[in-house]
């Protein structure tokens, strides 16, 4: 079997308002972007008629991701056997490493290719990807509602109450507006709902070290499950200082790429809960290596999905099914509930996310379990 074509779809679905919880020092500038959902879908075609689908995370400027695939990866993939996916991963990763491209858009693009190759392999063998990874430890995963965006304490309580009533035990709340505001929001939830809900918080790198430690100590008093991305990810020492100072687990980092960056964080004890994004960090191939590191360091894993489309979601579910229980942190799956992402829910023939309560079932279909509707996908693709 040989690869005959690699096709990219640059997809956008605008909703007319910010969909991110980022509140950094340049919020006014950041508010000019992230008014919708974007993704780069990768279609790998073979001479035996099998087609694989993958997704490369592309929060902004998805054309850059598609360009990497079209200009660099496609010529290297044509004529190759898609079943040699680990060999191809190493060849693609190494091709530009000497030029300094070992993270960023380059690895995000590689992630999309990798997921498509795993999809082909599963379809070729007639098995779901989790079978190729050694089998499933579970047939469903616990999801949390992500994320309650910035509201008044009173409105936050109403939103969390609504989520609890709809069946979610775990709810993630965005913080980062300052110590007093953050405290008021978390206190209001606990005062109203007590321990009926498990709270996680995500600061989206809004704080410096001293403020993060102060906020973290407050969060400990309210029994918050994890403190996600308190500071920017380019300062490992800051993460280490925060993790040493606090008892609350520090969760990170959707922003990291490949096992090399994850190894540094783990060696320096900068993270308590590993939260990679499978469509950013290098796909399933690299996620296996990151999971092996997490296992070696005794660090549990949950996974970032956020604003991603169906390719990332399907791959995350398949990969999560294959991980042993001692690696998995509960909750494991991130369900973005605020705005229905058309790139996740409107471009497949059948839904991939199937909920029973706050659990998501794992697909048993061959490959990643995606049956793409290209006609619907093209509605969100620029000409």
VENURRA-V533785 format. One record per residue. RES is the residue in one letter. PHI is phi in whole degrees, -180 to 180 (* if undefined). D_LAST is the distance of its C-alpha to the last C-alpha in Angstrom with 1 decimal. Layout:
res=[RES/RES]
phi=[PHI/PHI]
d_last=[D_LAST/D_LAST]
//
This chain:
res=[X/X/X/X/X/X/X/X/X/X/X/X/X/X/X/X/X/X/X/X/X/X/X/X/X/X/X/X/X/X/X/X/X/X/X/X/X/X/X/X/X/X/X/X/X/X/X/X/X/X/X/X/X/X/X/X/X/X/X/X/X/X/X/X/X/X/X/X/X/X/X/X/X/X/X/X/X/X/X/X/X/X/X/X/X/X/X/X/X/X/X/X/X/X/X/X/X/X/X/X/X/X/X/X/X/X/X/X/X/X/X/X/X/X/X/X/X/X/X/X/X/X/X/X/X/X/X/X/X/X/X/X/X/X/X/X/X/X/X/X/X/X/X/X/X/X/X/X/X/X/X/X/X/X/X/X/X/X/X/X/X/X/X/X/X/X/X/X/X/X/X/X/X/X/X/X/X/X/X/X/X/X/X/X/X/X/X/X/X/X/X/X/X/X/X/X/X/X/X/X/X/X/X/X/X/X/X/X/X/X/X/X/X/X/X/X/X/X/X/X/X/X/X/X/X/X/X/X/X/X/X/X/X/X/X/X/X/X/X/X/X/X/X/X/X/X/X/X/X/X/X/X/X/X/X/X/X/X/X/X/X/X/X/X/X/X/X/X/X/X/X/X/X/X/X/X/X/X/X/X/X/X/X/X/X/X/X/X/X/X/X/X/X/X/X/X/X/X/X/X/X/X/X/X/X/X/X/X/X/X/X/X/X/X/X/X/X/X/X/X/X/X/X/X/X/X/X/X/X/X/X/X/X/X/X/X/X/X/X/X/X/X/X/X/X/X/X/X/X/X/X/X/X/X/X/X/X/X/X/X/X/X/X/X/X/X/X/X/X/X/X/X/X/X/X/X/X/X/X/X/X/X/X]
phi=[*/-129/-79/-109/-161/-132/-121/-113/-120/-88/-114/-138/-137/-82/-122/80/-154/-61/-116/-108/-101/-67/-133/-88/-70/-118/-58/-63/-71/-63/-70/-77/-121/61/-96/179/-112/-134/-164/-114/-94/-114/-116/-105/-108/-121/-75/-102/87/-78/-126/-113/-117/-139/-132/-102/-58/-151/-64/-140/48/-62/-60/-65/-64/-63/-64/-59/-66/-72/-85/-110/-77/-56/-61/-80/-96/-59/89/-90/-82/-66/-74/-86/-66/-73/-62/-64/-58/-64/-67/-69/-65/-76/-59/-118/-62/-65/-96/94/-98/-131/-159/62/-56/-63/-74/-61/-63/-62/-60/-63/-62/-60/-64/-65/-69/-64/-62/-63/-60/-63/-67/-61/-91/70/-132/-64/-58/-60/-67/-68/-89/115/114/-111/-86/-154/-110/-158/-131/-78/-109/-120/-82/-134/-129/-70/-80/-70/-138/-69/-54/-65/-70/-62/-60/-60/-68/-65/-59/-63/-68/-63/-65/-83/118/-89/-90/-116/-137/-102/-119/-78/-127/126/-100/114/-56/-64/-68/-58/-63/-62/-67/-68/-61/-63/-64/-66/-62/-85/-109/57/-99/-70/-134/-94/-107/-116/-127/-134/-92/47/66/-77/-114/-93/-62/-64/-68/-61/-66/-62/-64/-61/-66/-65/-63/-60/-65/-103/55/-78/-71/-152/-117/-97/43/-68/-136/-60/-79/-85/-124/-64/-60/-64/-60/-62/-63/-67/-62/-70/-81/-115/-91/-63/-64/-94/-103/-168/-145/-59/-88/-86/-120/57/-63/-67/-70/-64/-61/-60/-62/-74/-60/-89/50/-95/-145/-103/-131/-84/-133/-74/-109/-68/-92/-123/-80/129/80/-66/-57/-80/-62/-62/-72/-65/-64/-65/-63/-59/-62/-64/-92/69/-108/-72/-124/-132/-131/-86/-126/57/-88/-71/-90/-74/-65/-64/-64/-63/-66/-62/-65/-63/-69/-60/-59/-87/-88/-64/-60/-73/-90/-83/-100/-101/-83/-110/-115/-95/-106/-80/-96/-68/-134/-66/-79/-59/-77/-111/-120/-116/-116/-116/-70/-135/-67/-95/-82/-119/-95/-129/67/-104/-105/-109/-78/-92/-70/-101/-74/-59/71/-83/84/-98/-116/-76/-104/-66/-63/-71/-61/-64/-61/-107/-108/-71/-70]
d_last=[30.7/28.1/24.6/22.5/19.0/17.2/13.6/11.8/9.6/9.1/10.1/11.5/14.0/15.8/19.4/20.6/23.4/24.3/24.3/26.3/30.0/30.2/33.0/33.7/35.4/32.3/31.3/30.4/27.9/26.5/26.1/23.3/21.0/20.8/20.1/18.2/17.2/14.9/14.9/13.8/14.5/15.9/16.6/19.6/20.7/24.3/26.4/28.3/25.4/25.3/22.0/22.1/19.8/20.1/18.8/19.0/20.0/17.7/19.2/17.6/15.4/13.7/12.0/15.6/16.3/13.5/14.7/18.2/17.4/15.6/18.1/21.2/21.4/19.8/22.4/25.1/24.3/23.9/27.3/28.6/30.1/28.1/31.4/32.4/30.2/32.7/33.3/29.6/29.3/32.2/30.8/27.4/29.1/31.7/29.6/28.8/31.6/33.9/31.5/31.6/28.3/29.9/28.2/25.2/21.6/23.1/25.0/22.3/20.1/23.2/23.7/20.5/21.6/25.1/24.3/22.5/25.6/27.9/26.1/26.6/30.2/31.0/29.6/31.5/34.7/34.1/34.7/33.0/32.3/35.3/37.5/36.3/37.1/40.7/40.6/40.3/42.7/41.3/39.4/38.1/37.6/38.5/35.8/36.0/34.4/32.2/32.5/34.6/33.3/35.4/37.9/41.5/44.0/44.7/41.2/40.5/43.5/42.2/38.8/40.5/43.0/40.2/38.6/42.1/42.8/39.5/40.8/39.7/42.5/40.5/38.5/36.9/37.3/35.6/38.2/38.4/39.7/43.1/46.1/47.6/44.5/43.6/47.2/47.3/44.2/45.5/49.0/48.0/46.3/49.3/51.8/50.1/49.1/51.3/50.4/48.6/45.3/44.4/42.6/40.4/39.1/36.2/36.6/33.3/35.4/36.7/40.3/42.6/45.3/48.1/46.2/44.6/48.0/49.4/46.6/47.0/50.7/50.1/47.6/50.3/52.7/50.3/49.7/45.9/44.6/42.5/41.4/37.8/36.6/39.4/38.5/35.8/35.5/36.2/39.9/41.4/44.9/44.0/42.9/46.1/48.2/46.7/47.0/50.6/51.5/50.2/51.0/47.8/45.3/42.5/39.2/36.5/34.0/30.4/29.8/31.7/30.4/32.3/36.0/37.1/36.3/37.5/40.7/41.5/41.1/43.3/46.0/46.3/46.5/43.7/42.2/43.9/40.9/38.1/34.7/32.0/28.4/27.7/23.9/25.0/28.5/27.8/27.1/30.0/31.6/32.3/32.9/35.9/37.3/36.9/38.6/41.4/41.9/42.0/44.6/46.7/46.8/47.4/44.3/42.7/38.9/36.5/32.7/30.0/27.0/26.4/22.9/21.5/19.7/21.2/21.3/23.5/25.6/26.3/27.2/29.4/31.3/32.0/33.1/35.2/37.0/38.3/39.9/43.7/45.0/46.5/43.1/41.4/41.8/41.7/39.3/36.8/33.5/31.6/30.3/28.1/29.5/28.6/25.1/23.6/20.5/18.0/16.7/20.3/21.5/19.0/17.1/20.2/22.5/25.5/26.1/26.9/28.8/31.9/34.5/38.2/39.6/38.1/37.7/34.6/35.2/34.2/32.3/34.3/31.5/30.9/28.8/27.2/27.4/23.7/22.6/18.9/17.3/13.9/13.3/13.9/12.0/8.7/9.8/9.5/6.4/3.8/0.0]
//
